[in-house]
């Protein structure tokens, strides 16, 4: 029973974070013209909207996952870190107008980006690249958690189903 309430609570938090990202996307949209790189600012706007939808969808299926408490916590925090880290990398790049070593859009030179200091470039690179392994870990655990349940176990945990 403890795992079920943990998954429900985490699912609710993902829904809340998804809505928070919609708000972030909305307010960030107003800031686009004032950023050092408006083109990357537009990317931040669309990325945060996409992440909001992703987190809302995953939040809805989260309570259905078949994961241990440890796996659920690992997937939850990895997913959140991954979403926030890549969004932060793009936000910082748009605000500073740097990140040309890491941020490229389909091979073209992003408008408004210039080479930054070694610290700035490294900061953006570490944020951006650290989101990939954590995101992949979260997605693998979520996929594993969506495996088909044993019918007898599913009957026991499904509300409203009486066993004869």
C-alpha positions as CSV (number, residue, x, y, z in Angstrom):
1,X,0.0,0.0,0.0
2,X,2.9,2.3,0.7
3,X,4.2,2.1,-2.9
4,X,0.8,2.9,-4.3
5,X,0.5,6.1,-2.2
6,X,4.1,7.1,-3.1
7,X,3.3,6.7,-6.9
8,X,0.1,8.7,-6.5
9,X,1.9,11.5,-4.7
10,X,4.7,11.6,-7.2
11,X,2.2,11.6,-10.1
12,X,0.4,14.6,-8.5
13,X,3.8,16.4,-8.2
14,X,4.5,15.7,-11.9
15,X,1.2,17.2,-12.8
16,X,2.0,20.3,-10.7
17,X,5.4,20.6,-12.3
18,X,3.8,20.3,-15.7
19,X,1.5,23.2,-15.0
20,X,4.3,25.2,-13.5
21,X,6.3,24.7,-16.7
22,X,3.2,26.0,-18.7
23,X,3.3,29.1,-16.5
24,X,7.1,29.4,-17.1
25,X,6.6,29.1,-20.8
26,X,3.9,31.7,-20.8
27,X,5.9,34.3,-18.8
28,X,9.2,33.5,-20.6
29,X,7.4,34.2,-23.9
30,X,7.1,37.8,-22.9
31,X,10.8,38.0,-22.2
32,X,12.0,36.7,-25.6
33,X,12.6,40.1,-27.2
34,X,14.7,41.2,-24.3
35,X,17.0,38.2,-24.1
36,X,20.6,38.3,-25.4
37,X,19.6,35.5,-27.9
38,X,15.9,35.8,-28.8
39,X,16.2,32.8,-31.1
40,X,17.3,30.6,-28.2
41,X,14.7,32.3,-26.0
42,X,12.1,31.0,-28.5
43,X,13.6,27.5,-28.1
44,X,13.2,27.8,-24.3
45,X,9.6,28.8,-24.8
46,X,8.8,25.8,-27.0
47,X,10.9,23.4,-24.9
48,X,9.2,24.3,-21.7
49,X,5.8,23.9,-23.4
50,X,6.9,20.5,-24.7
51,X,8.2,19.4,-21.3
52,X,5.0,20.6,-19.6
53,X,2.9,18.3,-21.9
54,X,5.4,15.4,-21.3
55,X,5.2,15.8,-17.5
56,X,1.4,16.1,-17.5
57,X,1.2,12.9,-19.6
58,X,3.7,11.0,-17.4
59,X,2.0,12.3,-14.3
60,X,-1.3,10.8,-15.4
61,X,0.3,7.3,-16.0
62,X,2.6,7.5,-13.0
63,X,0.2,5.8,-10.5
64,X,-0.1,2.8,-12.8
65,X,3.6,2.1,-12.8
66,X,4.8,-1.2,-11.2
67,X,8.0,0.0,-9.5
68,X,9.6,-0.6,-6.1
69,X,9.8,2.5,-3.9
70,X,13.5,2.9,-4.7
71,X,12.9,2.6,-8.5
72,X,10.0,5.0,-8.3
73,X,12.1,7.6,-6.4
74,X,15.0,7.1,-8.9
75,X,12.8,7.5,-11.9
76,X,10.9,10.5,-10.4
77,X,14.0,12.5,-9.5
78,X,15.9,11.6,-12.6
79,X,13.0,12.8,-14.7
80,X,12.7,16.0,-12.9
81,X,16.4,16.7,-13.0
82,X,16.6,15.9,-16.7
83,X,13.7,18.3,-17.5
84,X,15.0,21.1,-15.4
85,X,18.7,20.7,-16.4
86,X,18.1,21.0,-20.1
87,X,15.6,23.8,-19.7
88,X,18.1,25.6,-17.4
89,X,20.9,25.2,-20.0
90,X,18.9,26.7,-22.7
91,X,17.6,29.5,-20.4
92,X,21.1,30.4,-19.3
93,X,22.3,30.4,-23.0
94,X,19.4,32.7,-24.0
95,X,20.0,35.0,-21.1
96,X,23.8,35.2,-21.5
97,X,23.7,35.0,-25.3
98,X,26.5,32.4,-25.2
99,X,26.8,28.7,-25.5
100,X,27.8,28.4,-29.1
101,X,29.9,25.3,-28.3
102,X,26.9,23.4,-27.0
103,X,23.8,24.9,-28.4
104,X,23.3,24.5,-32.1
105,X,20.0,24.2,-34.0
106,X,20.1,21.7,-36.8
107,X,23.7,22.7,-37.7
108,X,23.0,26.3,-38.1
109,X,24.7,29.1,-36.1
110,X,22.0,30.2,-33.6
111,X,21.2,33.9,-34.1
112,X,22.5,36.0,-31.2
113,X,24.8,33.5,-29.7
114,X,28.5,34.3,-29.3
115,X,31.4,32.4,-27.7
116,X,31.3,32.8,-24.0
117,X,34.0,32.6,-21.3
118,X,35.3,29.1,-20.6
119,X,33.3,29.1,-17.4
120,X,30.0,30.0,-19.2
121,X,30.6,27.5,-22.0
122,X,31.4,24.7,-19.5
123,X,28.5,25.6,-17.3
124,X,26.0,25.3,-20.2
125,X,27.7,22.2,-21.5
126,X,27.6,20.4,-18.1
127,X,23.9,21.3,-17.6
128,X,22.9,20.2,-21.1
129,X,24.9,17.0,-21.2
130,X,23.9,15.9,-17.7
131,X,20.3,15.9,-18.6
132,X,20.7,13.0,-21.1
133,X,21.7,10.1,-18.9
134,X,19.2,11.0,-16.2
135,X,16.4,11.4,-18.7
136,X,17.3,8.0,-20.3
137,X,17.4,6.4,-16.9
138,X,14.0,7.8,-16.1
139,X,12.5,6.7,-19.4
140,X,13.9,3.1,-19.0
141,X,12.5,2.8,-15.5
142,X,9.1,4.2,-16.6
143,X,9.0,1.8,-19.5
144,X,9.9,-1.0,-17.1
145,X,7.1,0.1,-14.8
146,X,4.6,-0.1,-17.5
147,X,5.1,-3.8,-18.0
148,X,2.0,-5.9,-18.0
149,X,0.9,-6.9,-14.6
150,X,0.3,-10.5,-13.4
151,X,-3.5,-10.9,-13.7
152,X,-3.8,-12.1,-10.1
153,X,-1.7,-9.2,-8.7
154,X,-3.7,-6.7,-10.9
155,X,-7.0,-8.0,-9.4
156,X,-5.8,-7.5,-5.9
157,X,-4.6,-3.9,-6.5
158,X,-7.5,-2.8,-8.8
159,X,-10.2,-0.9,-6.9
160,X,-13.7,-2.0,-7.5
161,X,-12.8,-5.5,-8.6
162,X,-14.1,-8.3,-6.4
163,X,-12.5,-11.7,-6.6
164,X,-14.7,-14.7,-6.4
